[in-house]
Amino acid sequence: MKLVTAVIKPHKVDEVKDALRAIGVKGITITEVKGFGRQGGHTETYRGAEYTVEFTPKVKLEVIVEEADTAAVTDVIQTTASTGQIGDGKIWVTPVEGLTRIRTGEQGKDAI
């Protein structure tokens, strides 16, 4: 099993969620996060005062999948979340050593 984690732009969440459902993903965890990458922060003006926004709002999406589905899931996220602009985000894959569904006690791929 693998944990696929992606940090994407917030306005792409619904589109990515729908695309993942279309390929059979049954569960997704989404967290609102802030961060910066190559784009760093940016300067904005509010009521005549200029201020720096150092952290950009993003959404972290986490999906646990069977190893065979990892490439399909990462491909769907990449193609759906891409705007072609700086700050589109990142995807990374982490091994999952164990998984247990709390309600039923199912383990491994049965718990996905």
The 8 nearest C-alpha neighbors of each residue, nearest first, counted from 0:
[[1, 65, 66, 95, 64, 94, 63, 2],
 [0, 2, 94, 95, 64, 93, 63, 66],
 [3, 1, 63, 93, 92, 62, 94, 95],
 [2, 4, 92, 62, 61, 91, 1, 63],
 [5, 3, 61, 91, 90, 60, 2, 92],
 [4, 6, 90, 60, 89, 59, 7, 91],
 [5, 7, 59, 88, 89, 58, 60, 57],
 [8, 6, 88, 58, 57, 87, 5, 9],
 [7, 9, 57, 10, 11, 87, 58, 88],
 [8, 10, 11, 58, 57, 12, 7, 56],
 [9, 11, 8, 12, 13, 14, 7, 80],
 [12, 10, 9, 14, 80, 8, 13, 15],
 [13, 11, 15, 14, 9, 10, 16, 8],
 [14, 12, 16, 15, 11, 17, 10, 18],
 [13, 15, 17, 11, 16, 12, 18, 79],
 [16, 14, 18, 12, 17, 13, 79, 76],
 [17, 15, 13, 19, 18, 14, 12, 20],
 [16, 18, 20, 14, 19, 15, 13, 21],
 [17, 19, 21, 15, 20, 16, 14, 75],
 [20, 18, 16, 21, 22, 24, 17, 15],
 [19, 21, 24, 23, 17, 22, 18, 16],
 [20, 22, 18, 19, 23, 17, 24, 16],
 [23, 21, 19, 20, 24, 18, 72, 71],
 [22, 24, 20, 21, 25, 19, 18, 26],
 [25, 23, 20, 19, 26, 22, 21, 27],
 [24, 26, 23, 20, 27, 111, 19, 62],
 [27, 25, 24, 62, 28, 111, 63, 20],
 [26, 28, 62, 61, 29, 60, 25, 24],
 [27, 29, 61, 60, 62, 30, 26, 59],
 [28, 30, 60, 59, 61, 27, 58, 31],
 [31, 29, 59, 58, 32, 60, 28, 61],
 [30, 32, 58, 57, 59, 29, 33, 56],
 [33, 31, 57, 58, 56, 30, 59, 34],
 [34, 32, 56, 55, 54, 57, 31, 35],
 [33, 35, 54, 55, 56, 32, 36, 57],
 [36, 34, 39, 54, 55, 38, 40, 37],
 [35, 37, 38, 39, 34, 86, 88, 40],
 [36, 38, 39, 35, 86, 85, 40, 88],
 [37, 39, 36, 40, 86, 85, 35, 41],
 [40, 38, 35, 37, 36, 53, 41, 54],
 [41, 39, 53, 52, 54, 38, 35, 51],
 [40, 42, 52, 51, 53, 43, 39, 38],
 [43, 41, 51, 50, 52, 49, 44, 40],
 [44, 42, 50, 49, 51, 45, 41, 52],
 [43, 45, 49, 48, 47, 50, 46, 42],
 [44, 46, 48, 47, 49, 43, 50, 42],
 [47, 45, 48, 44, 49, 43, 50, 42],
 [46, 48, 45, 44, 49, 43, 50, 42],
 [49, 47, 45, 44, 46, 50, 43, 51],
 [48, 50, 44, 43, 45, 47, 42, 51],
 [51, 49, 43, 42, 44, 48, 52, 45],
 [50, 52, 42, 41, 53, 43, 40, 49],
 [53, 51, 40, 41, 54, 42, 50, 43],
 [52, 54, 40, 51, 41, 39, 55, 35],
 [55, 53, 34, 35, 33, 52, 40, 56],
 [54, 56, 33, 34, 35, 57, 53, 40],
 [57, 55, 33, 32, 54, 34, 58, 9],
 [58, 56, 8, 32, 33, 9, 7, 31],
 [57, 59, 31, 7, 9, 6, 32, 30],
 [60, 58, 6, 30, 29, 5, 31, 32],
 [59, 61, 29, 5, 4, 28, 6, 58],
 [62, 60, 4, 28, 3, 27, 29, 5],
 [61, 63, 27, 3, 2, 64, 4, 28],
 [64, 62, 2, 1, 3, 111, 0, 61],
 [65, 63, 1, 0, 68, 66, 62, 69],
 [64, 66, 0, 67, 68, 1, 69, 108],
 [65, 67, 0, 69, 68, 1, 64, 70],
 [66, 68, 65, 69, 70, 64, 71, 0],
 [69, 67, 66, 71, 65, 70, 64, 72],
 [70, 68, 72, 66, 71, 67, 73, 64],
 [69, 71, 73, 72, 68, 74, 67, 66],
 [72, 70, 74, 68, 69, 73, 75, 22],
 [71, 73, 75, 69, 74, 70, 68, 76],
 [72, 74, 76, 70, 75, 71, 77, 69],
 [73, 75, 77, 71, 72, 76, 70, 78],
 [76, 74, 72, 78, 73, 77, 79, 71],
 [77, 75, 73, 79, 74, 78, 80, 15],
 [78, 76, 74, 80, 75, 79, 81, 73],
 [77, 79, 75, 81, 76, 80, 74, 73],
 [78, 80, 76, 77, 81, 15, 75, 14],
 [81, 79, 77, 11, 76, 78, 15, 7],
 [82, 80, 78, 83, 79, 87, 77, 84],
 [81, 83, 84, 80, 87, 79, 85, 78],
 [82, 84, 81, 85, 87, 86, 80, 78],
 [85, 83, 82, 87, 86, 81, 88, 38],
 [84, 86, 87, 38, 83, 37, 88, 82],
 [85, 87, 88, 84, 38, 36, 37, 8],
 [88, 86, 85, 7, 81, 8, 84, 82],
 [89, 87, 7, 6, 86, 8, 90, 5],
 [88, 90, 6, 5, 91, 7, 87, 4],
 [91, 89, 5, 4, 6, 92, 73, 3],
 [90, 92, 4, 3, 5, 89, 93, 2],
 [91, 93, 3, 2, 4, 1, 94, 90],
 [92, 94, 2, 1, 95, 3, 91, 4],
 [95, 93, 1, 2, 0, 96, 92, 66],
 [96, 94, 1, 0, 97, 2, 93, 98],
 [97, 95, 94, 98, 0, 1, 107, 93],
 [96, 98, 95, 107, 99, 106, 0, 94],
 [97, 99, 107, 106, 110, 100, 96, 95],
 [100, 98, 106, 105, 110, 104, 101, 107],
 [101, 99, 110, 104, 105, 102, 103, 106],
 [100, 102, 104, 103, 99, 105, 110, 106],
 [103, 101, 100, 104, 105, 99, 110, 106],
 [104, 102, 105, 101, 100, 99, 110, 106],
 [103, 105, 100, 101, 99, 102, 106, 110],
 [106, 104, 110, 100, 103, 99, 109, 107],
 [105, 107, 99, 110, 98, 109, 104, 100],
 [106, 108, 98, 109, 110, 97, 99, 105],
 [107, 109, 111, 110, 106, 65, 0, 98],
 [110, 108, 107, 111, 106, 105, 100, 99],
 [111, 109, 100, 106, 105, 108, 107, 99],
 [110, 108, 109, 63, 64, 107, 98, 100]]
